[in-house]
Structures are given as C-alpha cells and as structure tokens.
Amino acid sequence: MTTASICTIGDEILIGQITDTNSAKIAVELGKAGIRVTRMVSVGDSRPEIENMLTELLGSSDVVIVTGGLGPTKDDVTKNVIFGLSGSRRYVTDEEQLSIIHRILSSRGLDVLESNRRQASVPENCDVIPNRLGTAPVTVTRFPEGRFGHKATLYSLPGVPYEALGAMPDVIKDICASYMLAPIYHKTIMTYGIAESALAEKISAWEESLPSGFSLAYLPDPVKGVALRLSVYGEKPADDVLEGLLSGLRAILGDAIYSEQEDTLQAVVGKLLSGSGKTVSTAESCTGGKIASLITSVAGASAYYLGSVVSYSESVKESVLGVRHEIISRHGVVSPECVAAMAEGVRRLTGSDFSVATSGYAGPDGNPAGLVWVGLSSASSTKTASFSFRNDRLRNIERFSASALDALRRFILSENA
C-alpha cells in the first residue's frame, strides 16, 4: 500500500499563532485516493530542521507532502531545502506560474516585484504543478529507489489553506500516475450518550470478533459524541460481511447510534423533522442560544426550525415563556418543573410540533456546577432529563447543548414510533 507523510512548516504553527488545518484536510483527500497517511509533523522555519525532517520522512514514506515556507520573504526557506535535496545546480523560471503571478497581482492593482517573480523560480530538477490560486507553484521532486531505498516523491505545496487544498486534485492525479494504489475503506458510526471507556467495554466482545484486516478507532468529541471508525486497508469488504458487523453493533448499542455515516446530532435531528414535516423551537437559559446556533448551522433548517427564546432571567421565563412564578419560587429555575414549563411555553409561543428547553449551572458558580435540566415537549407529552458534567464553563455549555439535541432526537423517535 502506498504510504504518505505530511509536514507543515512555520514557526507560527509551533507557537500556536495559527492552527494547522492543512494536515487533516490533505489526509482526508489522500485517504479517499487509497493512500495511507502514516505521519503528520510540523517544523519551524529552520533550514537544517526542515532538511532533516524531510530526509527522515522520505526514508519512511512513498509520498511526502510539505506545506508552507514558499512565500517571498526571507523566512520562507523550503524551496532552498528542496534545491539541495533534489541535487539541482540552478533555478529555472516556470513561465506558466510567472504568467499566473502577473494575472493575480494585476487583478489586485499591484505591481509585480522582484520578490514575486522569484516565486516562479524553481529548482531545475523539479517538476511543476502550476498554482492557479496563488503565486507559489507546487514543485514535485522525484527520487529514484537508490536514494532512500524505495521510489519516493516530494510534493511542496503553499501554506495558504485555500491554495494547498486547491492544488490537491492535481497532486492526487500525479500520485495516481506514479503509484499503484489500493483502496482504503472507512465506515463511521456515530454514537452519543456513552463515554468512550464505557463504550469500549460494552462492545469489547464485538471488537475482538472483527474479521482479519478490520481495525476500529474511537474518536471522541464533546459535541458529536464518540465516532467509531471501521477501517479496512487494501480492499472493500463484502456488503454481507459489513452488514453483519453493523447488525451486531446495532443490537448492542440500540439508539445510542444516531448515524451510520459521519454526521452531527443537529443534522440528524433536522432529517427526522424534515422527513416527517414537523417543526421545533428552543427555549434556552444556560446554553445561551448554543442549541439554536447548532440547529441553524445545518443548511435548510428554516424548513423545520421556528425560533428561540433565550430566557436567561427569571422575569423573561415568566413574562415571555409563561413559567408560573410559583414554579420558580418553589422549585427554582434549575429544576425539571421549570424546564418542562419553558418547553411548553416556547412550543405554545411559536406553534412548533416539538420543543426543547435548558436550564442549568454552566459554572463556575451554581450548585452543583455542571448540572443541566432539559425539557422536551410535544402536543402529546412533556418529558425532562438531567445531565451532569465536570468541565469548564465553555465545555459544559457545549456538552449541555449536545445532550439536549440528543435528548430531542430520542424524543422525536419515541413520538414517531
């Protein structure tokens, strides 16, 4: 199987000034093409460090993709490293990239400086993939088997994410022309409501019985839950084998599985609502509109989402949502009685089929901090549930919101059953 390593370059990554988003997105594209990513690394703007790292990666991978360090300033040294690794003796101008540079800068009303022209200058022993979105071209350096013990190819991409990802189709095409690629199959199952450790214990026998060639990864996320990723390298599993495995997993986990593809809770809730022609509204206190934000992040949410009341104060809970003063004075705002009344109130107010409400202590104040009550309402019933977390305030709000969405998902399923 063809393997790849990804190396991002720049001091700004190492000091946390910017986040490396290139590696993950490039890895996804390589995986789709049947190329297995085995390493991701970052190095600073040091020529010796870059040279040592690229030499190491080329020795262990068939393909190395490096991003960054190709700009017009003095700290952009990647091209000089590639010049040395490629055994080039001079730079040559790539006329197609130079033409692109003129076009881009002219469209911005900018003069073409000598530093800009130098970006079209590439080591003579490198092939070039023109960068139509920016000024620095993609260089391709091909090493024979004798150099690193195997045929190896180094692709140097710009660091700007828009440009790096825009170049990937051409990079993939070049890799496919140079290497025999085997398929990589991934199947993602999304779960919520079971902690990673408990999930691993619950499905341990199922995992141990996986056929040879299958591997399982656990991918926890505070908002998405725990994703289970089944992987097979080298061939796509037979449909009956895969369905047998998924059937066994469904029997163990039940409705803790909310999707059998890479998905989000808000998207799944949206599909349930749009599929049945139903609508939903939200009444939020401790989550401060986070649930509304998640729901409306899904394209087409206007077909089923009617609106929200962020009722942070007691007075708004009473005057807008119609929560009776006696409920708050007797039970408090963080109580099943209060969230039930909030959910019923926002459903009456908006005319929605379903509603969800939250009230809790996000922290650090409140007793106990990390407690949230969720109210769920429909024309036929109102239910409540509580969840408790021990994170910081922002993480608690995230988990409160995700738990409320999952409770809403289960509530809709039960009402539609």
DAPE-V99401 format. One line per field, one symbol per residue. ss: DSSP state (@ for helix, = for strand, . for the rest). burial: 1 if it has 24 or more other ideal C-beta (glycine too) atoms within 12 Angstrom, else 0. A space follows every 50 residues. Layout:
ss: ???
burial: ???
This chain:
ss: ..=======.@@@@.......@@@@@@@@@@@...========...@@@@ @@@@@@@@@@..=====..........@@@@@@@@.....===.@@@@@@ @@@@@@@......@@@@@..===...===........======.@@@@.. .======...@@@@@@@@@@@@@@@@@@.....========....@@@@@ @@.@@@@@.....========...=========.....@@@@@@@@@@@@ @@@@@@===.....@@@@@@@@@@@@...=====.....@@@@@@@.... @@@.======...@@@@@@.....@@@@@@@....@@@@@@@@@@@@@@@ ...=======..........=======....=======....@@@@@@@@ @@@@@@@@@@@@@@@@.
burial: 11111111110010000001011011101110111110111111101011 10111011001111111111110001111111111100000001001101 10010000000100011111111011111110111111111110000100 01111111111011111101110110001010011111111111000010 01100100010001010101011111111111100010000100110010 01101111110011111111111100011111111111111101110100 10011111111000011001111000110001111111111111111111 01111111111110000011111111110001111110100010011111 11111111111110100
